[in-house]
Amino acid sequence: MHRKHFKAIAKVIKNMKTKPNADKDFIFYMALELGKTFKEFNSNFDEEKFMSACGYEKSQEPANLIWYP
């Protein structure tokens, strides 16, 4: 996968969060797991940058989750 693919996936995740009936916790955990998986594919993959592109900041974790990049 290339950067453009990761950006496209992050854009979809960011847009999913805005849907009225979106399960925001599920979307967050999905983004987190995708980031971990992408890191396995590419050791240079930046999970923190991906989460940021998905629209997450470290202070916005659902359900008191502490997000460590």
ABEGO torsion letter per residue (X at the ends): XBAAAAAAAAAAAAAAAABAABBAAAAAAAAAAAAAAAAAABAABBAAAAAAAAGBBAAABBGGBBBBX
